[in-house]
Amino acid sequence: MALVLHATRTNKNGIKALIAAEYSGVEIEMAKNFQMGVSNTTPEFLKMNPIGKVPLLETPDGPIFESNAIARYVARLKADNPLYGSSLFEYALIEQWIDFASTEIDPNIAQWFYPRHGLKPYFAAAEEAAVRALKRALRALNTHLASKTYLVGHSVTLADIIMACNLYLGFLCIMTKSFTAEFPHVERYYWTMVNLPNFRKVLGEVKQADAVPPVPSQKKPAEAEEPTREPVRSKVEEEVAEKVEELEQGNKLYQWTKVDISDEGNRESVNAMIGEEDAFEGEALPDAKCFE
């Protein structure tokens, strides 16, 4: 049975195994018609990996998941593979840098990348923390590479393959030149790796992100508008409304008219209208109601 890799050809985690296979002389077939989000949710796939993640490698002895484990398996298929160094100490250093790439580089790039591409909720504080941690890791890597072409020894090892693949997502999608310029040895290292023949067979031409994607708009669900309700009127209010309508139609509404009540005649007229003979005795009323 041939080795079959379940992933897309652009999946940076699947690419680790493909590049390791190029260096190890191992043949790997890609699963036919693999479609992310569809193929990895079938009962057949979930039987091989219950959580449905990719990549997954089918082998004669059974399935393997987790990308670093797959890459290690592929490298081990070749006896005395130089990808694992030439001594126990080099082997330990290779594992050291694989862990560094997996815990310091990869998750911080992911925390910056996924929210910016709308694949996870965006939180400014979380992004700031991820970028800060990523810069710290890149500074350490930059220092290490100041006098080295490869992470360990004098040739490509599995550590270089996994490190370059983890950096690949960042350089391709979110780490612009203005960002990476602070780490010149990391830049030199990365472009050296991705342009090696065995890397180019898998990756093809590699470019760097021109700009950091903008923060995706976080739209709030539209609030449902309450239906307009007519005010409920009491029986008295209904009667008053009807009367007002009648008066409006008959043009018999009252109007406010200013009256000079210092005039004896006007005052008597106003008192007569109101029905209180002494209503305005002793004080002036600036406005009084008169009928037309």
SERO-4910 file (N, C-alpha, C, O; in steps of 0.05 Angstrom, whole numbers):
BEGIN
 pado doro    nc1    nc2    nc3   cac1   cac2   cac3    cc1    cc2    cc3    oc1    oc2    oc3
  Met    A     17    -24      0      0      0      0     18     25      0     36     27     16
  Ala    A     11     44    -18     26     69    -19     18     87      4     -3     84     16
  Leu    A     36    106     10     29    126     30     10    146     18     15    156     -4
  Val    A    -12    152     32    -32    171     21    -35    193     41    -42    189     65
  Leu    A    -32    218     32    -34    241     49    -61    255     45    -68    262     22
  His    A    -76    258     66   -102    271     64    -98    301     73    -95    307     96
  Ala    A    -98    318     53    -95    347     58    -95    360     30    -94    346     10
  Thr    A    -96    387     30    -93    401      5    -63    406      0    -47    405     19
  Arg    A    -55    411    -24    -27    415    -30    -17    442    -19      7    446    -17
  Thr    A    -35    459    -12    -26    485     -1    -27    485     30    -20    506     42
  Asn    A    -34    463     42    -35    462     72     -6    461     82      9    442     77
  Lys    A      1    482     97     30    484    106     38    461    124     62    454    125
  Asn    A     19    449    138     25    426    155     29    400    138     46    384    145
  Gly    A     14    397    117     18    375     99     43    377     83     56    357     77
  Ile    A     51    402     77     75    407     62    100    396     76    119    388     63
  Lys    A    100    396    102    123    386    117    130    357    108    153    351    103
  Ala    A    109    340    107    114    312     99    123    310     70    140    293     64
  Leu    A    112    327     53    119    326     24    148    334     20    162    321      4
  Ile    A    157    354     34    185    362     31    204    341     43    224    335     32
  Ala    A    196    331     67    212    309     79    214    286     60    234    272     59
  Ala    A    192    280     46    192    257     27    211    262      4    225    244     -5
  Glu    A    213    287     -6    232    294    -27    261    289    -19    277    279    -34
  Tyr    A    267    296      6    294    292     16    300    263     22    323    254     23
  Ser    A    279    247     27    283    220     36    278    199     14    281    175     19
  Gly    A    270    208    -10    265    189    -31    240    172    -26    239    149    -35
  Val    A    221    183    -13    196    169     -6    173    180    -24    171    204    -28
  Glu    A    157    162    -34    134    170    -51    109    173    -34    102    155    -19
  Ile    A     96    195    -37     71    200    -23     50    208    -44     54    225    -61
  Glu    A     27    195    -43      4    202    -60    -14    221    -45    -18    218    -20
  Met    A    -26    240    -59    -46    257    -47    -73    243    -49    -79    231    -70
  Ala    A    -90    245    -28   -116    233    -29   -132    246    -52   -132    270    -55
  Lys    A   -145    230    -68   -159    240    -91   -184    256    -83   -199    249    -65
  Asn    A   -187    278    -98   -211    295    -94   -215    304    -65   -238    306    -56
  Phe    A   -193    308    -51   -196    317    -23   -207    345    -22   -198    363    -36
  Gln    A   -228    349     -6   -240    375     -3   -242    381     27   -256    368     42
  Met    A   -228    403     35   -228    410     64   -256    417     73   -270    431     60
  Gly    A   -263    406     96   -290    412    107   -311    392     97   -333    392    107
  Val    A   -303    376     78   -322    355     68   -309    328     71   -320    310     85
  Ser    A   -286    324     58   -273    297     59   -265    289     88   -267    266     95
  Asn    A   -258    309    104   -249    303    131   -271    302    151   -266    301    176
  Thr    A   -296    301    142   -319    298    160   -334    272    155   -354    266    168
  Thr    A   -324    256    136   -338    231    130   -333    210    151   -313    212    166
  Pro    A   -350    191    154   -346    169    174   -319    155    170   -306    147    189
  Glu    A   -312    152    144   -286    137    138   -263    153    149   -244    141    160
  Phe    A   -263    179    145   -241    196    155   -241    197    186   -219    194    198
  Leu    A   -264    201    197   -265    203    226   -258    177    240   -250    178    264
  Lys    A   -259    156    226   -250    130    238   -220    130    240   -209    118    258
  Met    A   -206    144    222   -177    146    222   -168    168    241   -147    165    255
  Asn    A   -183    190    243   -176    212    261   -203    223    272   -217    238    259
  Pro    A   -209    216    297   -235    223    308   -242    252    310   -265    260    310
  Ile    A   -221    270    310   -227    299    311   -227    312    284   -231    336    281
  Gly    A   -222    296    263   -225    306    236   -205    326    226   -210    340    206
  Lys    A   -182    328    239   -161    347    230   -144    336    208   -141    311    206
  Val    A   -132    354    193   -113    346    172    -86    360    179    -86    380    192
  Pro    A    -64    349    169    -61    326    151    -64    300    166    -62    298    190
  Leu    A    -69    279    150    -70    251    159    -56    234    139    -61    237    115
  Leu    A    -39    216    148    -24    199    129    -33    170    133    -32    159    155
  Glu    A    -42    158    111    -48    129    112    -23    114    105     -9    120     86
  Thr    A    -17     95    122      7     78    118     -1     49    118    -24     42    126
  Pro    A     17     31    110     10      2    111      3     -8    139    -11    -28    142
  Asp    A     13      6    159      8     -3    187    -15     12    200    -23      5    223
  Gly    A    -26     31    186    -49     46    198    -45     76    194    -24     85    184
  Pro    A    -65     92    202    -63    121    198    -46    135    219    -44    125    242
  Ile    A    -35    158    211    -20    175    230    -30    203    226    -33    213    204
  Phe    A    -36    217    248    -43    245    246    -24    261    264     -8    250    279
  Glu    A    -26    287    262     -8    308    273     16    310    254     32    292    250
  Ser    A     19    335    244     38    339    221     67    333    228     81    322    212
  Asn    A     76    340    252    104    335    259    109    305    262    130    295    254
  Ala    A     89    290    272     92    261    274     93    248    246    108    230    242
  Ile    A     77    259    228     78    249    200    105    254    188    116    237    175
  Ala    A    115    279    191    141    286    179    163    268    191    181    260    177
  Arg    A    162    263    217    182    246    230    181    217    218    201    205    213
  Tyr    A    157    208    215    153    180    204    165    178    176    180    159    170
  Val    A    159    198    159    170    198    132    200    199    132    213    184    117
  Ala    A    212    216    149    241    218    151    253    191    160    275    184    151
  Arg    A    240    177    178    250    153    190    249    129    170    261    108    174
  Leu    A    233    133    149    232    111    129    258    106    115    263     85    103
  Lys    A    275    126    115    302    123    103    322    119    125    325    135    144
  Ala    A    336     97    124    356     91    145    379    111    145    388    121    124
  Asp    A    387    119    169    409    138    173    404    164    157    422    175    145
  Asn    A    380    173    158    372    197    143    386    221    155    384    226    179
  Pro    A    401    236    139    415    260    149    395    282    159    403    300    173
  Leu    A    369    279    152    350    298    163    349    296    194    339    315    207
  Tyr    A    360    274    205    360    271    234    388    276    246    393    268    269
  Gly    A    406    288    230    432    295    241    451    271    241    444    249    232
  Ser    A    476    276    250    496    256    249    505    246    277    523    230    280
  Ser    A    491    255    298    498    247    325    473    249    343    454    262    336
  Leu    A    475    237    366    453    239    385    449    268    393    426    277    397
  Phe    A    471    283    396    468    311    404    454    327    382    436    343    388
  Glu    A    462    323    357    448    337    335    419    329    334    401    346    328
  Tyr    A    413    304    339    385    295    339    369    310    360    347    319    356
  Ala    A    381    314    384    368    329    405    364    358    398    343    369    404
  Leu    A    384    370    384    381    398    375    359    400    354    344    420    354
  Ile    A    357    381    337    336    381    316    309    380    330    291    396    322
  Glu    A    305    363    349    280    362    364    275    387    379    252    396    382
  Gln    A    296    399    389    293    425    404    281    446    386    262    460    393
  Trp    A    292    449    361    282    469    343    255    463    331    240    480    323
  Ile    A    249    437    329    222    429    321    202    439    342    181    450    335
  Asp    A    209    434    367    191    444    389    189    474    389    167    485    393
  Phe    A    211    488    385    211    517    384    193    527    362    177    545    366
  Ala    A    196    515    338    179    523    315    149    519    321    132    533    312
  Ser    A    144    497    337    116    489    341    103    504    365     79    507    366
  Thr    A    119    514    383    108    527    407    112    557    408     97    572    421
  Glu    A    133    568    394    139    596    395    132    611    369    125    634    370
  Ile    A    135    597    347    130    610    321    102    605    311     87    624    306
  Asp    A     95    580    308     69    573    295     45    584    309     28    597    296
  Pro    A     41    581    336     16    590    348     13    621    348     -9    631    347
  Asn    A     36    635    349     34    664    349     28    675    321     13    695    319
  Ile    A     39    663    301     31    670    273      1    664    269    -14    680    258
  Ala    A     -8    641    279    -36    633    276    -55    653    290    -76    660    280
  Gln    A    -47    661    314    -64    680    330    -66    707    316    -85    722    320
  Trp    A    -46    714    301    -46    739    286    -61    735    259    -77    752    251
  Phe    A    -57    713    246    -67    708    219    -97    702    219   -112    715    204
  Tyr    A   -107    683    235   -134    673    233   -155    695    239   -174    697    223
  Pro    A   -153    711    260   -173    732    264   -173    753    242   -194    763    234
  Arg    A   -149    759    231   -148    779    210   -161    769    184   -170    785    167
  His    A   -162    743    181   -175    732    157   -204    723    163   -216    709    147
  Gly    A   -214    731    186   -242    725    193   -247    696    200   -270    688    200
  Leu    A   -226    681    207   -230    653    213   -233    648    243   -241    627    252
  Lys    A   -227    669    259   -232    668    288   -240    696    297   -234    716    283
  Pro    A   -253    699    320   -260    726    330   -235    743    334   -214    733    343
  Tyr    A   -237    768    328   -215    786    331   -216    801    357   -237    812    365
  Phe    A   -194    800    372   -191    815    397   -164    830    396   -143    817    393
  Ala    A   -165    856    397   -140    872    394   -119    864    415    -95    862    408
  Ala    A   -127    860    440   -108    853    461    -94    826    455    -70    823    459
  Ala    A   -110    807    445    -99    781    438    -79    783    415    -58    770    415
  Glu    A    -85    800    396    -67    803    373    -41    817    382    -19    808    374
  Glu    A    -43    837    399    -19    851    409     -1    831    424     23    832    420
  Ala    A    -13    814    440      2    795    455     16    775    437     39    767    441
  Ala    A      2    766    416     13    747    397     36    759    381     57    746    378
  Val    A     33    783    371     54    796    356     78    801    374    101    798    365
  Arg    A     73    809    399     96    813    417    111    787    422    136    787    422
  Ala    A     96    766    426    109    740    431    124    730    406    145    718    408
  Leu    A    112    735    383    124    727    357    150    742    353    170    730    345
  Lys    A    151    768    358    175    783    356    197    773    375    220    772    367
  Arg    A    189    766    398    208    755    418    221    730    407    245    726    409
  Ala    A    204    712    396    214    687    385    232    692    360    253    679    357
  Leu    A    224    711    343    240    716    319    266    729    326    286    724    313
  Arg    A    267    745    348    293    756    356    312    734    365    336    735    359
  Ala    A    301    715    380    318    692    389    328    676    365    351    668    364
  Leu    A    310    671    346    317    656    322    338    672    305    356    661    294
  Asn    A    334    698    304    352    715    289    380    714    300    400    713    286
  Thr    A    382    715    326    408    713    340    421    686    334    445    685    328
  His    A    406    665    335    417    638    330    428    636    301    449    624    297
  Leu    A    413    648    282    421    645    254    441    666    244    449    665    221
  Ala    A    450    683    262    469    704    254    494    693    242    506    706    224
  Ser    A    503    669    250    527    657    239    522    629    228    540    613    225
  Lys    A    497    624    222    490    597    212    472    598    188    455    616    185
  Thr    A    476    578    170    458    576    147    434    558    154    412    563    145
  Tyr    A    439    537    170    418    519    178    415    519    208    433    529    223
  Leu    A    393    509    218    388    509    247    408    491    262    418    498    283
  Val    A    414    468    250    432    448    263    451    438    242    443    429    220
  Gly    A    477    438    248    496    427    229    500    443    204    496    468    203
  His    A    508    429    183    515    442    158    499    433    134    507    435    111
  Ser    A    475    423    139    457    415    118    428    416    128    424    419    152
  Val    A    409    413    110    381    414    117    374    390    136    382    367    131
  Thr    A    359    396    157    349    375    174    319    378    176    307    397    165
  Leu    A    307    359    190    278    361    194    270    386    208    247    396    204
  Ala    A    287    396    225    281    421    239    278    444    219    260    461    223
  Asp    A    295    445    199    293    466    178    266    464    163    254    484    157
  Ile    A    259    440    156    234    435    141    210    445    157    193    460    146
  Ile    A    209    438    183    186    446    199    186    475    205    165    488    206
  Met    A    210    486    211    212    515    216    203    531    192    188    550    194
  Ala    A    214    524    168    208    539    144    178    537    137    166    557    129
  Cys    A    166    514    142    137    511    136    120    527    155     99    538    148
  Asn    A    129    529    180    114    545    199    117    575    193     98    590    197
  Leu    A    140    583    184    144    611    176    129    617    150    122    640    145
  Tyr    A    125    597    134    113    600    107     86    615    109     82    634     93
  Leu    A     69    607    127     43    620    129     46    649    136     32    666    125
  Gly    A     64    655    154     68    683    162     79    700    140     68    722    134
  Phe    A    100    691    126    111    706    104     91    710     82     90    731     69
  Leu    A     76    689     76     58    690     53     34    708     58     24    721     40
  Cys    A     24    709     83     -2    721     88     -3    745    106    -22    761    104
  Ile    A     17    749    123     14    771    143     39    785    151     38    808    159
  Met    A     63    772    148     88    784    156    100    799    132    113    787    115
  Thr    A     95    825    131    105    841    109    135    846    111    147    840    132
  Lys    A    146    857     90    175    863     90    182    883    112    203    880    125
  Ser    A    165    902    117    170    922    138    171    908    166    185    917    184
  Phe    A    156    886    169    156    872    194    181    854    196    194    854    217
  Thr    A    187    839    176    209    820    177    237    833    175    257    821    182
  Ala    A    238    858    165    264    872    162    279    874    189    303    877    189
  Glu    A    264    873    211    276    874    237    293    849    243    308    848    262
  Phe    A    288    828    227    301    802    232    315    792    207    307    773    194
  Pro    A    337    806    199    350    800    173    361    772    170    361    761    148
  His    A    370    760    192    381    732    189    358    712    186    361    692    173
  Val    A    335    718    197    311    701    193    302    704    164    295    684    151
  Glu    A    303    728    154    296    732    125    314    716    107    305    701     90
  Arg    A    340    719    111    359    705     94    355    675     96    355    661     76
  Tyr    A    351    665    120    347    637    125    322    627    110    322    607     96
  Tyr    A    300    641    113    274    633    101    276    632     71    268    612     59
  Trp    A    287    653     59    288    653     29    308    633     19    305    623     -3
  Thr    A    328    627     34    347    606     27    332    579     26    335    563      7
  Met    A    317    573     47    303    548     49    283    544     27    283    524     13
  Val    A    265    564     23    243    560      4    252    560    -25    237    553    -42
  Asn    A    277    567    -29    287    567    -57    306    543    -62    317    540    -84
  Leu    A    309    525    -42    324    500    -47    307    482    -65    282    483    -63
  Pro    A    320    467    -83    305    451   -103    283    433    -91    261    433   -102
  Asn    A    288    419    -69    267    402    -58    244    417    -46    221    407    -45
  Phe    A    249    441    -36    228    458    -26    211    469    -50    187    469    -49
  Arg    A    225    478    -71    211    490    -94    193    470   -108    173    477   -120
  Lys    A    201    444   -108    185    424   -120    157    423   -108    137    418   -121
  Val    A    156    428    -82    131    427    -68    117    454    -66     93    456    -71
  Leu    A    132    475    -60    121    501    -56    117    518    -81     99    534    -82
  Gly    A    133    513   -101    133    530   -124    144    557   -118    160    559    -99
  Glu    A    136    577   -132    146    604   -127    133    615   -102    109    614    -99
  Val    A    149    627    -85    139    637    -59    142    667    -59    162    678    -67
  Lys    A    121    680    -49    121    709    -47    115    718    -19    108    702     -2
  Gln    A    120    743    -14    115    754     13     91    773     13     85    786     -7
  Ala    A     77    773     35     53    790     38     60    820     33     81    829     42
  Asp    A     43    833     18     47    862     13     36    879     35     46    901     40
  Ala    A     15    869     49      3    885     70    -11    867     90    -18    844     84
  Val    A    -14    877    114    -28    863    135    -58    866    129    -68    888    126
  Pro    A    -73    844    128   -102    847    122   -115    864    143   -108    864    167
  Pro    A   -135    880    135   -149    897    154   -166    880    174   -172    857    169
  Val    A   -172    893    196   -189    879    216   -216    876    204   -228    895    194
  Pro    A   -227    852    204   -254    847    192   -275    862    208   -273    864    233
  Ser    A   -295    872    194   -316    886    207   -332    866    223   -338    844    214
  Gln    A   -339    874    248   -355    856    265   -383    868    267   -389    884    284
  Lys    A   -400    858    250   -427    868    248   -444    857    271   -443    833    277
  Lys    A   -459    874    283   -478    865    304   -504    857    290   -513    870    271
  Pro    A   -518    837    301   -543    829    289   -563    853    290   -565    867    310
  Ala    A   -577    856    268   -596    878    267   -618    874    288   -629    853    292
  Glu    A   -623    896    303   -643    894    324   -671    895    311   -677    911    293
  Ala    A   -687    877    320   -714    875    309   -730    900    318   -730    908    341
  Glu    A   -744    912    298   -760    935    304   -787    927    314   -800    909    303
  Glu    A   -795    940    336   -821    934    346   -843    945    328   -840    968    318
  Pro    A   -864    930    324   -885    941    306   -898    965    319   -902    967    343
  Thr    A   -905    984    302   -918   1009    311   -946   1002    321   -962    989    308
  Arg    A   -952   1011    346   -978   1005    357   -994   1031    361   -984   1051    369
  Glu    A  -1019   1029    353  -1037   1052    357  -1043   1054    387  -1049   1034    400
  Pro    A  -1043   1078    398  -1049   1081    427  -1078   1073    432  -1096   1078    417
  Val    A  -1081   1059    455  -1108   1051    463  -1122   1074    477  -1112   1085    496
  Arg    A  -1146   1081    467  -1161   1103    478  -1183   1093    496  -1196   1073    490
  Ser    A  -1188   1109    517  -1211   1103    534  -1237   1113    520  -1235   1126    500
  Lys    A  -1260   1106    531  -1285   1114    520  -1288   1145    520  -1298   1157    502
  Val    A  -1278   1156    543  -1280   1186    545  -1262   1199    524  -1270   1219    512
  Glu    A  -1237   1188    521  -1219   1199    501  -1230   1197    473  -1227   1215    456
  Glu    A  -1244   1175    467  -1256   1172    441  -1278   1193    437  -1280   1205    415
  Glu    A  -1294   1198    458  -1315   1218    455  -1304   1246    451  -1314   1261    435
  Val    A  -1282   1252    466  -1269   1278    463  -1258   1282    435  -1261   1303    423
  Ala    A  -1245   1260    425  -1233   1262    398  -1255   1266    377  -1251   1282    358
  Glu    A  -1277   1253    380  -1300   1257    361  -1310   1285    362  -1316   1297    341
  Lys    A  -1312   1296    386  -1322   1324    389  -1303   1344    376  -1312   1362    363
  Val    A  -1278   1340    381  -1258   1358    369  -1260   1357    339  -1258   1378    325
  Glu    A  -1263   1333    328  -1265   1330    299  -1289   1345    288  -1289   1358    267
  Glu    A  -1311   1343    304  -1336   1357    295  -1332   1387    295  -1340   1401    276
  Leu    A  -1319   1397    316  -1314   1426    318  -1295   1436    296  -1299   1458    285
  Glu    A  -1275   1419    290  -1257   1427    269  -1271   1429    242  -1267   1447    226
  Gln    A  -1289   1410    237  -1304   1410    212  -1322   1434    211  -1327   1445    189
  Gly    A  -1333   1442    234  -1351   1465    234  -1338   1491    238  -1350   1512    239
  Asn    A  -1311   1491    241  -1295   1515    245  -1305   1531    269  -1307   1556    268
  Lys    A  -1311   1517    290  -1321   1530    314  -1302   1528    338  -1310   1530    361
  Leu    A  -1277   1524    332  -1258   1522    354  -1253   1549    366  -1255   1570    353
  Tyr    A  -1246   1548    392  -1239   1573    406  -1211   1582    398  -1194   1565    390
  Gln    A  -1206   1607    400  -1179   1618    396  -1172   1635    420  -1189   1647    433
  Trp    A  -1146   1637    425  -1136   1655    446  -1134   1683    434  -1122   1688    414
  Thr    A  -1147   1702    449  -1147   1730    440  -1139   1748    463  -1150   1746    485
  Lys    A  -1121   1766    457  -1112   1784    479  -1132   1806    483  -1141   1819    464
  Val    A  -1139   1811    509  -1160   1830    516  -1149   1850    537  -1137   1842    556
  Asp    A  -1155   1875    533  -1146   1895    553  -1168   1898    574  -1189   1911    569
  Ile    A  -1164   1885    597  -1185   1885    617  -1184   1909    635  -1200   1912    653
  Ser    A  -1165   1928    629  -1166   1953    644  -1189   1970    635  -1198   1989    649
  Asp    A  -1199   1963    611  -1223   1976    601  -1248   1964    615  -1252   1940    614
  Glu    A  -1263   1981    627  -1287   1972    642  -1306   1956    625  -1316   1936    635
  Gly    A  -1310   1964    601  -1329   1950    583  -1319   1922    577  -1334   1903    578
  Asn    A  -1292   1920    570  -1281   1893    564  -1283   1875    588  -1288   1851    585
  Arg    A  -1278   1886    612  -1278   1869    635  -1305   1858    641  -1308   1836    649
  Glu    A  -1325   1875    637  -1352   1865    642  -1360   1843    622  -1374   1824    629
  Ser    A  -1351   1847    597  -1357   1826    577  -1344   1800    584  -1356   1778    581
  Val    A  -1318   1801    592  -1304   1777    599  -1317   1763    623  -1320   1739    623
  Asn    A  -1324   1779    643  -1336   1768    667  -1362   1754    660  -1369   1733    671
  Ala    A  -1377   1766    642  -1402   1754    634  -1398   1728    620  -1414   1709    625
  Met    A  -1378   1726    603  -1372   1701    589  -1365   1678    609  -1374   1656    605
  Ile    A  -1349   1685    629  -1340   1664    647  -1361   1658    668  -1362   1635    678
  Gly    A  -1379   1677    673  -1401   1671    692  -1394   1678    720  -1409   1670    738
  Glu    A  -1372   1692    725  -1365   1700    752  -1362   1730    753  -1344   1741    741
  Glu    A  -1380   1742    766  -1382   1771    765  -1356   1785    774  -1348   1805    763
  Asp    A  -1343   1774    795  -1320   1787    806  -1294   1772    800  -1275   1774    815
  Ala    A  -1294   1758    778  -1270   1741    772  -1244   1757    769  -1223   1747    776
  Phe    A  -1246   1782    759  -1222   1797    754  -1219   1822    771  -1203   1839    765
  Glu    A  -1235   1823    792  -1233   1846    810  -1205   1846    823  -1196   1826    834
  Gly    A  -1193   1868    822  -1168   1872    837  -1143   1863    824  -1121   1868    835
  Glu    A  -1144   1849    800  -1119   1840    787  -1123   1839    757  -1145   1834    747
  Ala    A  -1102   1843    743  -1103   1843    714  -1098   1816    703  -1080   1802    712
  Leu    A  -1113   1807    683  -1109   1782    669  -1099   1788    641  -1113   1799    625
  Pro    A  -1075   1781    634  -1064   1789    608  -1077   1775    585  -1080   1786    563
  Asp    A  -1086   1751    588  -1098   1736    566  -1125   1725    576  -1126   1714    598
  Ala    A  -1145   1727    561  -1171   1715    568  -1183   1702    543  -1175   1709    521
  Lys    A  -1201   1684    547  -1212   1669    526  -1238   1683    516  -1255   1690    531
  Cys    A  -1239   1687    490  -1263   1700    478  -1273   1683    456  -1258   1669    442
  Phe    A  -1299   1683    452  -1310   1669    429  -1309   1687    405  -1310   1711    406
  Glu    A  -1306   1673    382  -1307   1689    357  -1336   1696    352  -1341   1710    332
***
